[in-house]
Amino acid sequence: MESRKGYSKPGEFKPMDLLACAAAREVQDGEIVFAGTGLPMLAIMVAQHTQAPTAVCIYESGSIDGRPIDLPTSVADARCSYQAAVADGLTDVFGQLQSGKVDLAYLGGAEVDLYGNVNCTFMGGPTGKRLTGSGGNTDIHSLAKRSVLIMPQLGQKRRFVERVSYITSPGWKIPHWPDKEWVPKKEVYGPAFNGGPSAVISDMGVYRFDENGEMYLDTFHPGFTAEDCRANCSFDLNISRCKGETLTPTYEELDLLYKVIDPEGIIMK
């Protein structure tokens, strides 16, 4: 890999570091960001310390524009409300989402498909496996202007599928009842349409969606190739638009992660 000034080299960062920094770079200054527990918290805090100092974070449990000194253990941690503009509850923060005020949201799931549909409800046929369920996933993925999915992939191609087993949260195309024809979500949602998934960030690469709402590989992480990413999908991933390697974390970002944001090692162990 060609060395870039200020960017770390292979061996100087962990996969978790790259995931957090790649997710942070999706945030634009001034945006309202909906974040859950874990990596999303790391991402928004890195962004606020770097390229997006005026980004506003809504934590799912009810605080708006909190500025924790360091990483909360979860969205229910009292630190989420430090210096917050609002410290309320689920009704208020989901009201912000439903009124179209959320620019970017972070999500995960058990499966994601070609069109960015997410499944975290049920996998398999009649004898399949019940999963944890939606929680806020459906509302968030449906109503945010952009959503970024953070998903494991390496050795788990069953998570990247052509069609999810169950649509918990709709992506860019969904089956329209009663004939089940796959159509753009915008046609179904009408005036309630706000947007859709903009990226999927895995432990192998960064994926985006084209003008037809179909997933393609944008960049592959150091140590992998475009063909590796395609081989870890259960569909024929488009790699023709790949730009090359994902930018590694900068030394500034690594210092922020370990010395400022998560000095206790809650996630950055």
C-alpha positions in Angstrom: 0.0 0.0 0.0 1.3 3.4 -0.9 2.0 5.4 2.2 0.0 8.7 2.6 1.2 11.5 4.9 -0.6 11.4 8.2 -2.3 8.0 7.6 -1.3 4.9 9.5 0.3 1.9 7.9 -0.8 -1.8 8.0 0.1 -3.2 11.4 -0.4 0.2 13.1 -4.2 -0.1 13.4 -6.8 -2.7 14.2 -9.9 -3.7 12.1 -12.1 -1.9 14.7 -10.1 1.3 14.3 -10.7 1.2 10.5 -14.4 0.5 10.9 -14.8 3.4 13.4 -12.9 5.9 11.2 -14.6 4.8 7.9 -18.0 5.3 9.6 -16.9 8.7 11.0 -16.0 10.0 7.6 -19.7 9.6 6.5 -20.7 12.5 8.7 -20.8 16.0 7.3 -20.5 19.1 9.4 -23.8 20.4 10.7 -25.7 17.1 10.2 -28.1 15.6 12.7 -27.0 12.0 13.3 -28.9 9.2 15.0 -26.6 6.8 16.9 -27.0 3.6 18.8 -24.7 1.8 21.2 -21.2 0.7 20.2 -19.4 1.6 16.9 -21.9 4.3 16.0 -21.0 6.2 19.2 -17.3 5.9 18.3 -18.0 7.2 14.8 -20.0 10.3 15.7 -17.5 11.3 18.4 -14.5 10.9 16.0 -16.4 13.0 13.5 -17.2 15.7 16.0 -13.5 15.9 16.9 -12.4 16.2 13.3 -14.3 17.2 10.1 -17.8 17.7 11.7 -17.5 19.7 14.9 -21.1 21.1 14.6 -22.8 17.7 13.9 -25.6 17.0 16.4 -25.9 13.5 17.8 -29.3 12.1 18.8 -28.8 9.1 21.1 -31.6 6.5 20.8 -32.5 6.6 24.5 -33.5 10.2 24.5 -30.7 12.8 24.6 -30.1 15.3 21.8 -26.8 17.1 21.2 -25.1 15.6 24.2 -21.3 16.1 24.3 -19.9 13.3 26.5 -16.4 13.8 27.7 -15.6 10.2 26.8 -17.4 7.2 25.4 -20.7 6.2 27.1 -21.1 2.5 27.8 -24.5 2.5 26.0 -27.2 5.0 24.8 -28.7 4.7 28.3 -25.5 5.9 30.0 -26.1 9.2 31.8 -22.9 10.5 30.1 -25.0 10.8 26.9 -26.9 13.7 28.4 -23.8 15.7 29.4 -24.2 19.3 28.0 -27.2 18.0 26.0 -29.8 20.4 24.5 -32.5 18.0 25.4 -32.6 15.0 27.8 -35.9 13.4 27.3 -37.0 9.9 26.1 -37.7 7.7 23.1 -40.9 9.5 22.1 -39.1 12.8 21.6 -36.1 11.5 19.7 -38.2 9.2 17.4 -40.4 12.2 16.8 -37.4 14.0 15.4 -36.8 11.1 13.1 -40.5 10.9 12.0 -40.5 14.6 11.3 -37.7 14.2 8.8 -35.0 16.0 10.8 -32.4 13.1 10.9 -29.7 13.4 8.2 -27.8 10.3 8.9 -28.3 7.1 11.0 -26.1 4.2 11.8 -27.6 0.7 11.9 -26.6 -3.0 11.9 -28.4 -6.3 11.2 -28.1 -10.0 10.6 -28.5 -9.7 6.8 -28.3 -7.0 4.1 -29.3 -7.5 0.5 -28.5 -6.1 -2.9 -30.9 -3.2 -2.4 -30.0 -2.4 1.2 -32.9 -4.1 2.8 -32.0 -5.2 6.4 -33.1 -8.3 8.3 -32.9 -8.6 12.0 -36.1 -10.5 12.6 -36.1 -14.1 11.2 -33.9 -16.3 9.1 -34.8 -19.6 7.3 -38.0 -21.4 6.6 -40.6 -22.9 9.0 -37.9 -24.3 11.1 -35.7 -21.2 10.9 -34.3 -19.0 13.6 -35.9 -16.1 15.4 -33.6 -13.1 15.8 -33.6 -10.2 18.2 -36.1 -8.2 16.2 -36.4 -4.7 15.0 -36.1 -2.5 18.0 -35.8 0.9 16.3 -34.2 -0.5 13.1 -37.4 -0.2 11.0 -38.2 3.4 11.9 -34.6 4.5 11.6 -33.8 2.9 8.3 -37.2 4.0 6.8 -37.1 7.6 7.9 -33.5 8.9 8.0 -32.4 10.8 4.9 -29.3 8.5 4.8 -28.4 5.4 6.7 -25.0 3.7 7.1 -25.0 -0.1 7.9 -22.1 -1.5 9.8 -21.9 -5.2 9.2 -19.5 -8.2 9.7 -18.6 -9.9 6.4 -15.4 -11.9 6.4 -16.2 -15.6 6.4 -19.9 -14.7 6.7 -21.2 -14.4 3.1 -24.6 -15.5 4.4 -25.0 -11.9 5.7 -24.6 -10.3 2.3 -27.4 -11.9 0.2 -29.4 -11.1 -3.0 -32.7 -11.1 -1.0 -33.0 -11.0 2.7 -35.0 -13.8 4.4 -37.3 -11.2 6.0 -37.4 -7.4 5.4 -37.2 -5.8 8.8 -36.2 -2.5 7.3 -36.7 -1.4 3.7 -33.8 -0.4 1.4 -34.0 1.1 -2.1 -36.3 -1.6 -3.6 -39.0 -3.6 -1.9 -41.8 -6.0 -2.9 -45.1 -4.1 -3.4 -48.2 -5.8 -2.2 -50.4 -7.6 -3.3 -48.5 -8.7 -6.4 -45.0 -8.6 -4.6 -43.4 -6.9 -7.6 -40.1 -5.3 -6.6 -40.4 -1.6 -7.0 -38.4 1.5 -5.8 -39.3 2.4 -2.2 -40.0 5.9 -3.3 -43.0 4.7 -5.3 -44.5 2.9 -2.2 -43.7 5.6 0.4 -44.8 8.6 -1.7 -44.6 11.9 0.3 -43.3 9.9 3.3 -40.1 9.0 1.4 -37.0 10.7 2.9 -34.1 8.7 1.5 -32.4 5.3 2.0 -29.1 3.5 2.7 -26.0 5.3 1.5 -23.3 2.9 2.5 -22.5 -0.5 4.1 -19.2 -0.6 6.0 -17.9 -4.1 6.7 -14.7 -5.5 8.0 -13.7 -6.0 4.3 -14.7 -2.9 2.5 -17.1 0.0 1.9 -20.1 -0.5 -0.3 -22.5 2.1 -1.8 -25.6 2.1 -4.0 -25.9 3.1 -7.6 -28.6 5.0 -9.4 -30.7 1.8 -9.5 -30.4 1.2 -5.8 -28.0 -1.7 -6.2 -25.0 -2.3 -4.0 -21.5 -2.0 -5.4 -18.0 -2.0 -4.0 -16.6 1.5 -3.4 -13.3 0.6 -1.6 -11.7 -2.5 -0.2 -9.8 -2.5 3.1 -6.1 -3.0 3.3 -5.2 -6.7 3.2 -8.1 -7.5 0.9 -8.9 -7.3 -2.8 -12.0 -6.5 -4.7 -12.3 -10.2 -5.6 -12.1 -11.1 -1.9 -15.1 -8.8 -1.2 -17.1 -10.3 -4.1 -16.3 -13.8 -2.9 -17.7 -13.0 0.5 -21.1 -12.0 -0.9 -23.9 -14.4 -1.8 -24.6 -12.5 -5.0 -22.6 -11.2 -7.9 -21.3 -8.0 -6.4 -20.5 -5.2 -8.8 -16.8 -4.4 -8.4 -16.4 -2.4 -11.6 -16.7 1.0 -9.8 -14.2 0.2 -7.1 -11.9 3.2 -6.4 -9.2 1.1 -4.7 -8.2 0.8 -1.0 -10.1 2.4 1.9 -8.1 5.2 3.5 -6.5 4.0 6.8 -7.1 5.8 10.1 -4.9 8.9 10.5 -2.6 9.1 13.5 -4.8 11.9 14.8 -7.9 9.7 14.6 -6.0 6.8 16.4 -5.0 9.2 19.2 -8.6 10.4 19.5 -9.9 6.9 19.7 -7.5 5.6 22.4 -6.6 8.7 24.4 -9.6 11.0 24.2 -12.8 9.1 23.2 -12.4 5.7 24.8 -9.5 5.8 27.3 -11.3 3.3 29.5 -11.2 0.7 26.7 -14.9 0.1 26.6 -14.7 -0.8 22.9 -11.1 0.0 22.0 -9.5 -2.7 24.1 
